[in-house]
Amino acid sequence: MLDAIRRYFRENLDPVEATDDDPMHQLQLATAALLFEVSRVDNVISADERDAITRAVADKFALSAAETEELMSLAQREAEDSSSYYGFTSLINDHFTAEQKERVIEFMWRVAVADRAVDPHQEALVRKIADLLYLPHSTFIRTKLRVLGQ
């Protein structure tokens, strides 16, 4: 999986900077894949959820519209093909600060509430990812309340 991610970014997005030593592109894909996973865990990916993913990816990584769309396409395939969250969460754990990890959870909540109905499977997945990112339960709740309060 990670070789495909590296190859994609080397060939399509930034061939000068995307090296095996530069985890940024891998982190972008891992984050986007988790966002797709929260949208599809209830077996329905709404247009509102897809828009929330697009906004989150564009906001977090400052990519062009074309780069965002390519990243989202690859992330969706990776999320559908993945049988574990470890590859995604380990990249995030290795390279993101606690604040950046909290932001990922916030984005996941934004996707979950985008269609105005948080499915119990979506909430369970966000909780599971928060645990895998070693974030305390209080962070999980704080981000949920922050997103729901908007």
Secondary structure per residue as TSV (DSSP state, phi and psi in degrees):
chain	resnum	aa	ss	phi	psi
A	1	M	-	360.0	-49.8
A	2	L	H	-66.3	-31.8
A	3	D	H	-63.8	-40.0
A	4	A	H	-64.1	-39.1
A	5	I	H	-63.7	-49.7
A	6	R	H	-59.3	-45.5
A	7	R	H	-61.6	-44.2
A	8	Y	H	-57.9	-48.9
A	9	F	H	-70.1	-35.4
A	10	R	H	-62.4	-40.4
A	11	E	H	-83.2	-30.0
A	12	N	H	-114.4	-33.7
A	13	L	T	-104.8	-55.2
A	14	D	-	-148.5	79.5
A	15	P	T	-61.2	-23.1
A	16	V	T	-76.1	-40.9
A	17	E	T	-101.0	-16.9
A	18	A	-	-84.1	93.4
A	19	T	-	-120.8	170.2
A	20	D	T	-63.0	-21.3
A	21	D	T	-86.0	-10.9
A	22	D	-	-106.3	102.6
A	23	P	-	-80.9	-3.7
A	24	M	H	-56.3	-47.6
A	25	H	H	-66.7	-37.2
A	26	Q	H	-63.8	-39.4
A	27	L	H	-65.4	-38.7
A	28	Q	H	-60.0	-46.5
A	29	L	H	-66.3	-42.1
A	30	A	H	-61.7	-43.8
A	31	T	H	-64.1	-47.5
A	32	A	H	-62.8	-38.3
A	33	A	H	-63.3	-39.9
A	34	L	H	-65.2	-36.5
A	35	L	H	-65.5	-41.3
A	36	F	H	-64.1	-38.9
A	37	E	H	-61.9	-41.4
A	38	V	H	-68.2	-29.5
A	39	S	H	-74.7	-30.1
A	40	R	H	-99.2	-6.7
A	41	V	T	-64.5	-24.1
A	42	D	T	-94.1	11.1
A	43	N	S	68.3	12.1
A	44	V	-	-139.0	118.1
A	45	I	-	-104.1	104.7
A	46	S	-	-81.2	162.0
A	47	A	H	-62.2	-36.1
A	48	D	H	-64.7	-39.2
A	49	E	H	-66.6	-42.8
A	50	R	H	-62.3	-40.8
A	51	D	H	-62.9	-39.4
A	52	A	H	-64.4	-37.7
A	53	I	H	-65.3	-45.4
A	54	T	H	-58.8	-46.6
A	55	R	H	-63.0	-42.5
A	56	A	H	-63.7	-45.6
A	57	V	H	-64.3	-45.6
A	58	A	H	-63.5	-40.8
A	59	D	H	-67.9	-46.3
A	60	K	H	-69.9	-38.7
A	61	F	H	-116.1	-1.9
A	62	A	-	50.6	51.4
A	63	L	-	-94.6	157.5
A	64	S	-	-69.0	167.6
A	65	A	H	-60.2	-41.5
A	66	A	H	-66.6	-42.8
A	67	E	H	-64.6	-40.4
A	68	T	H	-61.6	-46.3
A	69	E	H	-64.0	-42.0
A	70	E	H	-64.9	-42.9
A	71	L	H	-61.3	-43.8
A	72	M	H	-64.9	-39.2
A	73	S	H	-62.7	-46.7
A	74	L	H	-66.3	-41.7
A	75	A	H	-63.0	-38.9
A	76	Q	H	-63.1	-43.7
A	77	R	H	-63.2	-42.9
A	78	E	H	-63.6	-42.1
A	79	A	H	-63.5	-40.5
A	80	E	H	-70.0	-32.6
A	81	D	H	-87.6	-17.2
A	82	S	-	-79.0	139.9
A	83	S	S	-107.2	2.5
A	84	S	-	-149.3	151.1
A	85	Y	S	-91.3	-7.0
A	86	Y	H	-58.1	-45.2
A	87	G	H	-58.9	-37.7
A	88	F	H	-76.1	-49.7
A	89	T	H	-70.9	-29.5
A	90	S	H	-68.1	-38.3
A	91	L	H	-61.6	-45.1
A	92	I	H	-65.0	-43.7
A	93	N	H	-62.0	-37.6
A	94	D	H	-72.0	-25.4
A	95	H	H	-127.5	-10.0
A	96	F	-	-104.0	147.7
A	97	T	-	-77.5	170.9
A	98	A	H	-59.2	-39.1
A	99	E	H	-65.9	-39.2
A	100	Q	H	-68.3	-37.8
A	101	K	H	-64.7	-40.7
A	102	E	H	-60.9	-36.9
A	103	R	H	-64.8	-38.1
A	104	V	H	-60.7	-44.7
A	105	I	H	-63.8	-39.1
A	106	E	H	-60.9	-44.7
A	107	F	H	-61.3	-39.9
A	108	M	H	-61.9	-41.5
A	109	W	H	-63.3	-40.2
A	110	R	H	-61.3	-39.3
A	111	V	H	-67.5	-43.3
A	112	A	H	-61.4	-36.9
A	113	V	H	-93.0	-2.3
A	114	A	T	-58.0	-35.7
A	115	D	T	-93.5	14.3
A	116	R	S	62.7	22.2
A	117	A	-	-149.6	106.8
A	118	V	-	-85.0	112.3
A	119	D	-	-72.7	143.7
A	120	P	H	-56.3	-32.1
A	121	H	H	-67.5	-35.6
A	122	Q	H	-66.3	-45.4
A	123	E	H	-61.7	-42.1
A	124	A	H	-63.2	-39.4
A	125	L	H	-66.7	-44.2
A	126	V	H	-60.3	-41.3
A	127	R	H	-62.8	-43.6
A	128	K	H	-62.4	-44.1
A	129	I	H	-66.5	-39.8
A	130	A	H	-58.7	-41.7
A	131	D	H	-64.2	-44.3
A	132	L	H	-66.0	-23.6
A	133	L	T	-91.0	7.4
A	134	Y	T	59.0	37.1
A	135	L	-	-95.7	139.6
A	136	P	-	-67.3	157.2
A	137	H	H	-57.2	-34.3
A	138	S	H	-61.8	-34.2
A	139	T	H	-68.5	-42.6
A	140	F	H	-55.6	-49.2
A	141	I	H	-67.7	-45.4
A	142	R	H	-58.5	-45.0
A	143	T	H	-68.0	-38.0
A	144	K	H	-60.5	-49.1
A	145	L	H	-64.8	-37.2
A	146	R	H	-62.5	-45.4
A	147	V	H	-69.7	-43.7
A	148	L	H	-66.7	-26.6
A	149	G	T	-78.1	-7.3
A	150	Q	-	-87.3	360.0
